[in-house]
């Protein structure tokens, strides 16, 4: 009798737990879709305003506290003087300063691993530049999504460069801060020499 009761409970709760994992994976796409929608809009051409995927509202709503802290530290060293805001002088999603309207955009959540769900975004970013294989290649960006304060947030963005090397955006931001801190500061005030 106990075996039957245990089997019945398992039959009820196993689908519920699998459903919860599926729901978590589906929810994990929410912040990624916002970032990718903005990126698609940014490269669509036309008169639409550029959407900063790291503006204050998006930082607060879409990214983990750790990611935000690393971004804010790196943002103390803007990449372009006239910009004065971003630590990057390129679009971190397309991996460059130029792109075509994005084609074949796909967003796919992977099975959760521990507390992290990886959401993979793929797209073609250079199809308008020519028919060579390089221009038709698919770009892959991996978003690491975690649950924080009861909602899914992006904890890291992993890109793959042309050489196949994976790059963590959090590591890139830490490197920006380290490089700036290691540079000799030419802004240290000079001590007034005492007159003799």
N, C-alpha and C positions, 0 to 999 in steps of 0.2 A: 504494500500500500504506500509506503514512504517513497519507493522508487517511482511510482506513478505520479505522486504529488510533486516530486522533484522534477520529473520530466515535464509535467504540466506547467510548473513555474518557469522552467527553462524555455518552453515553447512560447510563453507569454513575454518574458523579459528579454530574450535574445534578440527578437526583431526590434524591440524598442531601443535597445542599446545600439544596434546597427543603424537604426534610423537616426539616432542622436548623432552618431559619427558622420552620417551623410549630411545631416542638417548643418553640423559644424563645418564640414568641407564646403557646403554651398554658401554658408555665411562668410567663409573666408574670402570668397570672391568679391564681396561688397566693396571693401576699400580699393582693391585692385581695379575693379571696373571704373571707379571714379578717376583713378590715376590714368588708366588707359583711355577713357573717354576724353579726358582733357588733352592727352597726347595726340590722339586722333584729330581732335578739333584744331590743335595748334598747327598741325602739318597739313590740314585740309585745303589751305589756300583761302582766298577771299578776304573779307574785311573783318573777320571775327577777332576779338581781342585775344592776346596771348594769355593762357591760363597758367599761372605759376602753381606747379604741383606741390610746392613747399610754402605757400602763403600761410599766414597765421591760422586761418580757419582750418585749412587742410592739415597742417601740422597737429592741431589740437584734436581733430576728428579721425584722421586716417592712420596715424603713426604711433608706435609705442613710445613710452616715456624715454627709454634708452636711446632710441633713434632720434627723437627730438633733441635730447641733450647733446648728442654728437653733432647734429645739424647746427644747432645754435652756437656751439663752440667753433665749428668750421666757418660759420657765417660771419664771425668776427674778422675774417680775412677774405673779403670779397675778391672774386677772380678778375673782375673788370672794374676799374675805378669809376667809370660813368654809371655802372649798374649800382654799385654800393650795397648790394643785397646778397646775391648768391655766391657761394664758394665755388660754383661750377661755371665754366665758360662754354658749356655745351649742354645739350639735352641728355640727361642721364639715362633716359629710357631708350632713345634711338641710338645713343652712343656717339653723337657727333653734333656738328653745327648745321648740317644740311641733311634734309630728307625730302622724299616725295610724299604725297598723300599716302598714308599707310594702307596696305592691301592685305587681304586674307588674315585679318586680326582674329585670334582665337585665344580664349582664356579658359584654362582647364585646371581645376583643383585636383591635387593628388591626395592619396590616403594620408590622414594625419600620422605624424611620427612624434609620439610623446605630446608635448604641448604645442608643436608647430605643424602647421599645414602649409605645404608648398603649393603655390598657385603659379602655373606656368603660362606666360603670355608669349605668343608667337605672332610674327607679322613680317611682311616684306616692306622695306623702307626705301628702296632705291629703284623701283621698277620704271620710273619715268626717265631715268638716266641712261637707259640702254638695254639691249637684249643679252649682253654678256651674262654668263652664269653668276658673276659677282653681284650684278645688279638685281638678279632674280633670287638671290639667296634669302633664306628665312632667318630672321633674328629671333633669338630666344632670350627672354628675361624671366628670371625666377624671383618671385616674391615670397618671402618667409612671413607668414601671418600667424600671430598668436592671439590669444584671448586676454584682454586686459580690461578691468573694470566692467566685465560682462559683455564686451563687444570685440569683434575681430579688428585687429590693427596690424599694419605692416611693421615688422621688426627689422627687416633688411631687404635690400634689392640686390640681386646677384646678376651681373651681366657677364657675357662671354665675349672677349675681344676676338679680332680676326685671327689671332694665333691659337685660339681655343682655350685661352687662359680665363678662368673664372675670377671675377672681381666683386668683392663685397663693397657696397656703397658705404657701409659703416666703417670699414677699414680705410677706404679712400678718405673719408671725412677725418678720421683720426690722423692719417698721414698728412693732411693739409695742416692740421694744428701743429703736429710735431715739426714739420718743415719750417713753418713760420716761427716757431719758438726757438729753433736752432739758428735762424739767421741772425747775424749781428745787428743789433738795433742801432740805427743811425739817428734815433730820435731821443737818445738819452741826453738829458740836459747837461751841458758842460758846467763844471764848477768854476765860479769866478776865481781867477787867480788873485791872491792878495797883492796889493801894490806895495812896492818897497820904496 
